[in-house]
């Protein structure tokens, strides 16, 4: 359960970075 939660947190961070990069490219 802990490992799954950790993976979700990691994926969440990855998507946040991805969205941030997309926004930066738009400007």
C-alpha distance matrix in Angstrom:
0.0 3.8 5.5 5.2 6.3 8.6 10.0 10.7 12.4 14.3 15.4 16.5 18.5 20.0 21.2 22.6 24.6 25.7 27.0 28.7 30.4 31.6 33.1 34.8 36.4 37.7 39.7
3.8 0.0 3.8 5.4 5.1 6.1 8.7 9.9 10.6 12.3 14.3 15.3 16.6 18.4 20.1 21.1 22.8 24.3 25.8 27.1 28.8 30.3 31.7 33.1 34.9 36.4 38.1
5.5 3.8 0.0 3.8 5.4 5.0 6.2 8.7 9.8 10.5 12.3 14.1 15.3 16.4 18.4 19.9 21.2 22.4 24.3 25.7 27.0 28.6 30.3 31.6 33.1 34.8 36.7
5.2 5.4 3.8 0.0 3.8 5.3 5.1 6.2 8.6 9.8 10.5 12.2 14.2 15.2 16.5 18.3 20.0 20.9 22.4 24.3 25.7 26.8 28.6 30.2 31.6 33.0 35.2
6.3 5.1 5.4 3.8 0.0 3.8 5.4 5.1 6.2 8.6 9.9 10.5 12.4 14.2 15.4 16.5 18.5 19.9 21.0 22.6 24.4 25.7 27.0 28.7 30.4 31.7 33.6
8.6 6.1 5.0 5.3 3.8 0.0 3.8 5.4 5.1 6.2 8.6 9.8 10.6 12.4 14.4 15.3 16.7 18.4 20.0 21.2 22.7 24.5 25.9 27.1 28.9 30.6 32.3
10.0 8.7 6.2 5.1 5.4 3.8 0.0 3.8 5.4 5.0 6.1 8.5 9.8 10.4 12.3 14.1 15.3 16.3 18.3 19.8 21.0 22.4 24.3 25.7 27.0 28.7 30.7
10.7 9.9 8.7 6.2 5.1 5.4 3.8 0.0 3.8 5.4 5.1 6.0 8.6 9.7 10.5 12.1 14.2 15.1 16.3 18.2 19.8 20.9 22.4 24.2 25.7 27.0 29.0
12.4 10.6 9.8 8.6 6.2 5.1 5.4 3.8 0.0 3.8 5.5 5.0 6.2 8.7 10.0 10.5 12.5 14.2 15.4 16.5 18.5 20.0 21.2 22.6 24.5 26.0 27.6
14.3 12.3 10.5 9.8 8.6 6.2 5.0 5.4 3.8 0.0 3.8 5.4 5.1 6.3 8.8 9.9 10.7 12.4 14.4 15.4 16.7 18.5 20.1 21.2 22.8 24.7 26.4
15.4 14.3 12.3 10.5 9.9 8.6 6.1 5.1 5.5 3.8 0.0 3.8 5.4 4.9 6.2 8.5 9.8 10.4 12.2 14.1 15.2 16.4 18.3 19.8 21.1 22.7 24.8
16.5 15.3 14.1 12.2 10.5 9.8 8.5 6.0 5.0 5.4 3.8 0.0 3.8 5.4 5.3 6.2 8.7 9.8 10.6 12.3 14.3 15.3 16.6 18.4 20.1 21.3 23.2
18.5 16.6 15.3 14.2 12.4 10.6 9.8 8.6 6.2 5.1 5.4 3.8 0.0 3.8 5.5 5.0 6.3 8.6 10.0 10.5 12.4 14.3 15.4 16.5 18.5 20.2 21.6
20.0 18.4 16.4 15.2 14.2 12.4 10.4 9.7 8.7 6.3 4.9 5.4 3.8 0.0 3.8 5.4 5.2 6.2 8.7 9.9 10.6 12.4 14.3 15.3 16.6 18.6 20.5
21.2 20.1 18.4 16.5 15.4 14.4 12.3 10.5 10.0 8.8 6.2 5.3 5.5 3.8 0.0 3.8 5.4 4.8 6.0 8.4 9.7 10.4 12.2 14.1 15.2 16.5 18.8
22.6 21.1 19.9 18.3 16.5 15.3 14.1 12.1 10.5 9.9 8.5 6.2 5.0 5.4 3.8 0.0 3.8 5.4 5.2 6.2 8.7 9.9 10.7 12.3 14.4 15.5 17.1
24.6 22.8 21.2 20.0 18.5 16.7 15.3 14.2 12.5 10.7 9.8 8.7 6.3 5.2 5.4 3.8 0.0 3.8 5.5 5.0 6.2 8.6 9.9 10.4 12.4 14.3 15.7
25.7 24.3 22.4 20.9 19.9 18.4 16.3 15.1 14.2 12.4 10.4 9.8 8.6 6.2 4.8 5.4 3.8 0.0 3.8 5.4 5.1 6.3 8.7 9.9 10.7 12.5 14.8
27.0 25.8 24.3 22.4 21.0 20.0 18.3 16.3 15.4 14.4 12.2 10.6 10.0 8.7 6.0 5.2 5.5 3.8 0.0 3.8 5.4 5.0 6.2 8.6 10.0 10.7 12.9
28.7 27.1 25.7 24.3 22.6 21.2 19.8 18.2 16.5 15.4 14.1 12.3 10.5 9.9 8.4 6.2 5.0 5.4 3.8 0.0 3.8 5.4 5.1 6.2 8.7 10.0 11.1
30.4 28.8 27.0 25.7 24.4 22.7 21.0 19.8 18.5 16.7 15.2 14.3 12.4 10.6 9.7 8.7 6.2 5.1 5.4 3.8 0.0 3.8 5.4 5.0 6.2 8.7 10.2
31.6 30.3 28.6 26.8 25.7 24.5 22.4 20.9 20.0 18.5 16.4 15.3 14.3 12.4 10.4 9.9 8.6 6.3 5.0 5.4 3.8 0.0 3.8 5.4 5.2 6.3 9.1
33.1 31.7 30.3 28.6 27.0 25.9 24.3 22.4 21.2 20.1 18.3 16.6 15.4 14.3 12.2 10.7 9.9 8.7 6.2 5.1 5.4 3.8 0.0 3.8 5.5 5.1 6.7
34.8 33.1 31.6 30.2 28.7 27.1 25.7 24.2 22.6 21.2 19.8 18.4 16.5 15.3 14.1 12.3 10.4 9.9 8.6 6.2 5.0 5.4 3.8 0.0 3.8 5.4 5.4
36.4 34.9 33.1 31.6 30.4 28.9 27.0 25.7 24.5 22.8 21.1 20.1 18.5 16.6 15.2 14.4 12.4 10.7 10.0 8.7 6.2 5.2 5.5 3.8 0.0 3.8 5.4
37.7 36.4 34.8 33.0 31.7 30.6 28.7 27.0 26.0 24.7 22.7 21.3 20.2 18.6 16.5 15.5 14.3 12.5 10.7 10.0 8.7 6.3 5.1 5.4 3.8 0.0 3.8
39.7 38.1 36.7 35.2 33.6 32.3 30.7 29.0 27.6 26.4 24.8 23.2 21.6 20.5 18.8 17.1 15.7 14.8 12.9 11.1 10.2 9.1 6.7 5.4 5.4 3.8 0.0
